[in-house]
Amino acid sequence: MEDIVPIKTGKNVKPRSLTAASIPGMLGMFQNEWDALMLSNFALEQQLHTARQELSHALYQHDAACRVIARLKKERDEARSLLAQADRQAPLPASAVTAVSNGKRASEEEDMGPGAKRMRHGVSDSIIAELTECNAALSQQRKKRQIPPTLAPIDALERYTQLSSHPLHKTNKPGITSIDINPSKDIVATGGIDSNAVLFGRTSGEILSTLSGHSKKVTSVKFVAHNDVFLSGSADK
């Protein structure tokens, strides 16, 4: 009782605010209270949604951990059973071991050729002679082969530079599997691994159209009918 401190409050009643003295003011006050209640309710719903997501994630983790533990226990039991079976197997008697070793020696002696050299089973001498003869003939043909005059020299290849770069297909599945050019309209058609066919205008440097009707990678693209029609083939089933 000694630690209790008496609190003295005034007997005067706090007067009402001016906004509550009229009906429009009371309506505005009620509207403010309603807005505050709705905001609080929305915040509570957001917190509830976050808590549900965290709970579902924790449940999925728990289920995955239980599956891993069950698989490890199964593998452990299988390893123990195999080890027990191996321990129960009795060793071979001495007579059987001697017979096995004698049989192995006999087979080794059969494989020994004249002069106490081991005979190797494999490619016969006739096949080796045919392979050697074929190798000699192919080597002579390769030596006689001349370099075509249209082949670009090394110094010309070293002077090559990149003029432009145009990514036509998706970056997560890069790669062009087929390409065709329309020389009359200067349009390039490409088919990619991303299952899309793209029409690219070389003069404008822009993608004219992207065709996405396949479910697997495009294997072939071709301009047909005097380059007025464009066809694409895919590995769809």
TORKOL-4160 file (C-alpha; in steps of 0.2 Angstrom, whole numbers, padded with zeros to 4 digits, m for minus):
237
<pt num="1" X="0000" Y="0000" Z="0000"/>
<pt num="2" X="0015" Y="0012" Z="0003"/>
<pt num="3" X="0020" Y="0011" Z="m0016"/>
<pt num="4" X="0003" Y="0016" Z="m0022"/>
<pt num="5" X="0002" Y="0034" Z="m0028"/>
<pt num="6" X="m0015" Y="0042" Z="m0028"/>
<pt num="7" X="m0019" Y="0050" Z="m0045"/>
<pt num="8" X="m0030" Y="0066" Z="m0044"/>
<pt num="9" X="m0040" Y="0070" Z="m0059"/>
<pt num="10" X="m0050" Y="0085" Z="m0062"/>
<pt num="11" X="m0069" Y="0085" Z="m0060"/>
<pt num="12" X="m0071" Y="0095" Z="m0076"/>
<pt num="13" X="m0078" Y="0086" Z="m0091"/>
<pt num="14" X="m0068" Y="0089" Z="m0107"/>
<pt num="15" X="m0079" Y="0099" Z="m0119"/>
<pt num="16" X="m0085" Y="0092" Z="m0135"/>
<pt num="17" X="m0075" Y="0097" Z="m0151"/>
<pt num="18" X="m0084" Y="0109" Z="m0163"/>
<pt num="19" X="m0085" Y="0096" Z="m0176"/>
<pt num="20" X="m0096" Y="0085" Z="m0166"/>
<pt num="21" X="m0108" Y="0100" Z="m0163"/>
<pt num="22" X="m0116" Y="0098" Z="m0180"/>
<pt num="23" X="m0123" Y="0084" Z="m0190"/>
<pt num="24" X="m0110" Y="0087" Z="m0205"/>
<pt num="25" X="m0096" Y="0087" Z="m0193"/>
<pt num="26" X="m0102" Y="0071" Z="m0185"/>
<pt num="27" X="m0103" Y="0063" Z="m0202"/>
<pt num="28" X="m0086" Y="0068" Z="m0206"/>
<pt num="29" X="m0079" Y="0061" Z="m0190"/>
<pt num="30" X="m0088" Y="0045" Z="m0193"/>
<pt num="31" X="m0081" Y="0044" Z="m0210"/>
<pt num="32" X="m0063" Y="0047" Z="m0203"/>
<pt num="33" X="m0066" Y="0033" Z="m0190"/>
<pt num="34" X="m0073" Y="0021" Z="m0204"/>
<pt num="35" X="m0058" Y="0025" Z="m0215"/>
<pt num="36" X="m0046" Y="0021" Z="m0201"/>
<pt num="37" X="m0055" Y="0005" Z="m0197"/>
<pt num="38" X="m0054" Y="m0001" Z="m0215"/>
<pt num="39" X="m0036" Y="0003" Z="m0216"/>
<pt num="40" X="m0033" Y="m0007" Z="m0200"/>
<pt num="41" X="m0043" Y="m0021" Z="m0207"/>
<pt num="42" X="m0033" Y="m0021" Z="m0224"/>
<pt num="43" X="m0017" Y="m0021" Z="m0214"/>
<pt num="44" X="m0023" Y="m0036" Z="m0204"/>
<pt num="45" X="m0028" Y="m0046" Z="m0220"/>
<pt num="46" X="m0010" Y="m0043" Z="m0227"/>
<pt num="47" X="m0002" Y="m0049" Z="m0211"/>
<pt num="48" X="m0014" Y="m0064" Z="m0212"/>
<pt num="49" X="m0009" Y="m0068" Z="m0230"/>
<pt num="50" X="0009" Y="m0067" Z="m0226"/>
<pt num="51" X="0007" Y="m0078" Z="m0211"/>
<pt num="52" X="m0002" Y="m0091" Z="m0222"/>
<pt num="53" X="0012" Y="m0091" Z="m0235"/>
<pt num="54" X="0025" Y="m0093" Z="m0222"/>
<pt num="55" X="0015" Y="m0107" Z="m0214"/>
<pt num="56" X="0013" Y="m0116" Z="m0231"/>
<pt num="57" X="0032" Y="m0114" Z="m0235"/>
<pt num="58" X="0036" Y="m0122" Z="m0218"/>
<pt num="59" X="0024" Y="m0136" Z="m0221"/>
<pt num="60" X="0032" Y="m0140" Z="m0238"/>
<pt num="61" X="0049" Y="m0140" Z="m0230"/>
<pt num="62" X="0043" Y="m0151" Z="m0217"/>
<pt num="63" X="0036" Y="m0163" Z="m0229"/>
<pt num="64" X="0052" Y="m0163" Z="m0240"/>
<pt num="65" X="0062" Y="m0167" Z="m0224"/>
<pt num="66" X="0051" Y="m0181" Z="m0219"/>
<pt num="67" X="0053" Y="m0189" Z="m0237"/>
<pt num="68" X="0072" Y="m0187" Z="m0236"/>
<pt num="69" X="0072" Y="m0195" Z="m0219"/>
<pt num="70" X="0061" Y="m0209" Z="m0225"/>
<pt num="71" X="0072" Y="m0212" Z="m0240"/>
<pt num="72" X="0088" Y="m0212" Z="m0230"/>
<pt num="73" X="0081" Y="m0224" Z="m0218"/>
<pt num="74" X="0076" Y="m0236" Z="m0232"/>
<pt num="75" X="0093" Y="m0235" Z="m0239"/>
<pt num="76" X="0101" Y="m0238" Z="m0222"/>
<pt num="77" X="0090" Y="m0254" Z="m0219"/>
<pt num="78" X="0094" Y="m0260" Z="m0237"/>
<pt num="79" X="0112" Y="m0258" Z="m0233"/>
<pt num="80" X="0111" Y="m0267" Z="m0217"/>
<pt num="81" X="0102" Y="m0282" Z="m0225"/>
<pt num="82" X="0115" Y="m0283" Z="m0238"/>
<pt num="83" X="0129" Y="m0283" Z="m0225"/>
<pt num="84" X="0120" Y="m0296" Z="m0215"/>
<pt num="85" X="0118" Y="m0307" Z="m0230"/>
<pt num="86" X="0136" Y="m0305" Z="m0234"/>
<pt num="87" X="0141" Y="m0310" Z="m0217"/>
<pt num="88" X="0130" Y="m0325" Z="m0217"/>
<pt num="89" X="0139" Y="m0332" Z="m0233"/>
<pt num="90" X="0152" Y="m0345" Z="m0227"/>
<pt num="91" X="0169" Y="m0344" Z="m0235"/>
<pt num="92" X="0174" Y="m0357" Z="m0248"/>
<pt num="93" X="0183" Y="m0373" Z="m0242"/>
<pt num="94" X="0201" Y="m0376" Z="m0245"/>
<pt num="95" X="0198" Y="m0389" Z="m0258"/>
<pt num="96" X="0186" Y="m0378" Z="m0268"/>
<pt num="97" X="0199" Y="m0364" Z="m0268"/>
<pt num="98" X="0213" Y="m0375" Z="m0274"/>
<pt num="99" X="0201" Y="m0382" Z="m0288"/>
<pt num="100" X="0197" Y="m0364" Z="m0293"/>
<pt num="101" X="0215" Y="m0359" Z="m0293"/>
<pt num="102" X="0220" Y="m0374" Z="m0303"/>
<pt num="103" X="0207" Y="m0371" Z="m0316"/>
<pt num="104" X="0213" Y="m0353" Z="m0318"/>
<pt num="105" X="0231" Y="m0359" Z="m0321"/>
<pt num="106" X="0225" Y="m0371" Z="m0334"/>
<pt num="107" X="0216" Y="m0358" Z="m0343"/>
<pt num="108" X="0231" Y="m0346" Z="m0343"/>
<pt num="109" X="0242" Y="m0360" Z="m0349"/>
<pt num="110" X="0230" Y="m0363" Z="m0364"/>
<pt num="111" X="0231" Y="m0345" Z="m0368"/>
<pt num="112" X="0250" Y="m0346" Z="m0369"/>
<pt num="113" X="0257" Y="m0347" Z="m0386"/>
<pt num="114" X="0273" Y="m0354" Z="m0393"/>
<pt num="115" X="0289" Y="m0347" Z="m0384"/>
<pt num="116" X="0279" Y="m0344" Z="m0368"/>
<pt num="117" X="0271" Y="m0328" Z="m0375"/>
<pt num="118" X="0253" Y="m0324" Z="m0370"/>
<pt num="119" X="0241" Y="m0324" Z="m0385"/>
<pt num="120" X="0230" Y="m0309" Z="m0387"/>
<pt num="121" X="0212" Y="m0312" Z="m0394"/>
<pt num="122" X="0206" Y="m0297" Z="m0404"/>
<pt num="123" X="0208" Y="m0291" Z="m0422"/>
<pt num="124" X="0215" Y="m0303" Z="m0434"/>
<pt num="125" X="0230" Y="m0300" Z="m0445"/>
<pt num="126" X="0219" Y="m0300" Z="m0461"/>
<pt num="127" X="0208" Y="m0286" Z="m0454"/>
<pt num="128" X="0224" Y="m0276" Z="m0448"/>
<pt num="129" X="0231" Y="m0278" Z="m0466"/>
<pt num="130" X="0214" Y="m0271" Z="m0474"/>
<pt num="131" X="0214" Y="m0257" Z="m0462"/>
<pt num="132" X="0232" Y="m0252" Z="m0465"/>
<pt num="133" X="0229" Y="m0253" Z="m0484"/>
<pt num="134" X="0213" Y="m0242" Z="m0483"/>
<pt num="135" X="0223" Y="m0229" Z="m0472"/>
<pt num="136" X="0237" Y="m0228" Z="m0485"/>
<pt num="137" X="0224" Y="m0225" Z="m0499"/>
<pt num="138" X="0215" Y="m0212" Z="m0490"/>
<pt num="139" X="0231" Y="m0203" Z="m0485"/>
<pt num="140" X="0236" Y="m0202" Z="m0503"/>
<pt num="141" X="0219" Y="m0195" Z="m0508"/>
<pt num="142" X="0220" Y="m0182" Z="m0495"/>
<pt num="143" X="0237" Y="m0177" Z="m0500"/>
<pt num="144" X="0231" Y="m0175" Z="m0518"/>
<pt num="145" X="0217" Y="m0164" Z="m0513"/>
<pt num="146" X="0219" Y="m0146" Z="m0518"/>
<pt num="147" X="0213" Y="m0131" Z="m0509"/>
<pt num="148" X="0199" Y="m0122" Z="m0518"/>
<pt num="149" X="0203" Y="m0105" Z="m0525"/>
<pt num="150" X="0187" Y="m0098" Z="m0517"/>
<pt num="151" X="0193" Y="m0102" Z="m0500"/>
<pt num="152" X="0196" Y="m0086" Z="m0490"/>
<pt num="153" X="0214" Y="m0084" Z="m0484"/>
<pt num="154" X="0219" Y="m0082" Z="m0466"/>
<pt num="155" X="0223" Y="m0063" Z="m0467"/>
<pt num="156" X="0206" Y="m0060" Z="m0475"/>
<pt num="157" X="0198" Y="m0069" Z="m0460"/>
<pt num="158" X="0208" Y="m0059" Z="m0448"/>
<pt num="159" X="0201" Y="m0043" Z="m0455"/>
<pt num="160" X="0183" Y="m0048" Z="m0453"/>
<pt num="161" X="0174" Y="m0037" Z="m0440"/>
<pt num="162" X="0156" Y="m0037" Z="m0433"/>
<pt num="163" X="0145" Y="m0024" Z="m0441"/>
<pt num="164" X="0129" Y="m0026" Z="m0431"/>
<pt num="165" X="0121" Y="m0038" Z="m0419"/>
<pt num="166" X="0102" Y="m0041" Z="m0418"/>
<pt num="167" X="0096" Y="m0053" Z="m0405"/>
<pt num="168" X="0080" Y="m0061" Z="m0413"/>
<pt num="169" X="0075" Y="m0075" Z="m0401"/>
<pt num="170" X="0073" Y="m0077" Z="m0382"/>
<pt num="171" X="0089" Y="m0075" Z="m0371"/>
<pt num="172" X="0084" Y="m0090" Z="m0359"/>
<pt num="173" X="0083" Y="m0102" Z="m0374"/>
<pt num="174" X="0096" Y="m0095" Z="m0387"/>
<pt num="175" X="0100" Y="m0103" Z="m0403"/>
<pt num="176" X="0095" Y="m0102" Z="m0421"/>
<pt num="177" X="0091" Y="m0119" Z="m0429"/>
<pt num="178" X="0086" Y="m0113" Z="m0447"/>
<pt num="179" X="0088" Y="m0098" Z="m0458"/>
<pt num="180" X="0082" Y="m0092" Z="m0475"/>
<pt num="181" X="0083" Y="m0076" Z="m0484"/>
<pt num="182" X="0071" Y="m0067" Z="m0496"/>
<pt num="183" X="0082" Y="m0058" Z="m0508"/>
<pt num="184" X="0068" Y="m0048" Z="m0516"/>
<pt num="185" X="0062" Y="m0040" Z="m0500"/>
<pt num="186" X="0078" Y="m0041" Z="m0490"/>
<pt num="187" X="0069" Y="m0051" Z="m0476"/>
<pt num="188" X="0078" Y="m0064" Z="m0466"/>
<pt num="189" X="0068" Y="m0078" Z="m0458"/>
<pt num="190" X="0075" Y="m0088" Z="m0443"/>
<pt num="191" X="0069" Y="m0102" Z="m0433"/>
<pt num="192" X="0075" Y="m0105" Z="m0415"/>
<pt num="193" X="0076" Y="m0117" Z="m0400"/>
<pt num="194" X="0063" Y="m0106" Z="m0391"/>
<pt num="195" X="0049" Y="m0113" Z="m0403"/>
<pt num="196" X="0047" Y="m0096" Z="m0412"/>
<pt num="197" X="0050" Y="m0091" Z="m0430"/>
<pt num="198" X="0055" Y="m0073" Z="m0433"/>
<pt num="199" X="0054" Y="m0061" Z="m0448"/>
<pt num="200" X="0068" Y="m0048" Z="m0448"/>
<pt num="201" X="0070" Y="m0033" Z="m0460"/>
<pt num="202" X="0088" Y="m0031" Z="m0464"/>
<pt num="203" X="0087" Y="m0014" Z="m0471"/>
<pt num="204" X="0076" Y="m0007" Z="m0456"/>
<pt num="205" X="0086" Y="m0017" Z="m0443"/>
<pt num="206" X="0069" Y="m0022" Z="m0434"/>
<pt num="207" X="0059" Y="m0037" Z="m0431"/>
<pt num="208" X="0044" Y="m0037" Z="m0442"/>
<pt num="209" X="0035" Y="m0052" Z="m0435"/>
<pt num="210" X="0037" Y="m0065" Z="m0422"/>
<pt num="211" X="0027" Y="m0082" Z="m0425"/>
<pt num="212" X="0024" Y="m0092" Z="m0410"/>
<pt num="213" X="0013" Y="m0107" Z="m0415"/>
<pt num="214" X="0025" Y="m0122" Z="m0411"/>
<pt num="215" X="0027" Y="m0131" Z="m0395"/>
<pt num="216" X="0045" Y="m0137" Z="m0398"/>
<pt num="217" X="0060" Y="m0130" Z="m0407"/>
<pt num="218" X="0059" Y="m0125" Z="m0425"/>
<pt num="219" X="0068" Y="m0136" Z="m0437"/>
<pt num="220" X="0066" Y="m0128" Z="m0454"/>
<pt num="221" X="0060" Y="m0111" Z="m0461"/>
<pt num="222" X="0058" Y="m0108" Z="m0480"/>
<pt num="223" X="0051" Y="m0094" Z="m0492"/>
<pt num="224" X="0040" Y="m0102" Z="m0505"/>
<pt num="225" X="0029" Y="m0097" Z="m0519"/>
<pt num="226" X="0040" Y="m0083" Z="m0527"/>
<pt num="227" X="0045" Y="m0078" Z="m0509"/>
<pt num="228" X="0028" Y="m0072" Z="m0505"/>
<pt num="229" X="0024" Y="m0086" Z="m0493"/>
<pt num="230" X="0034" Y="m0091" Z="m0477"/>
<pt num="231" X="0033" Y="m0109" Z="m0470"/>
<pt num="232" X="0040" Y="m0116" Z="m0454"/>
<pt num="233" X="0042" Y="m0134" Z="m0448"/>
<pt num="234" X="0045" Y="m0140" Z="m0430"/>
<pt num="235" X="0047" Y="m0156" Z="m0420"/>
<pt num="236" X="0029" Y="m0155" Z="m0414"/>
<pt num="237" X="0019" Y="m0171" Z="m0411"/>
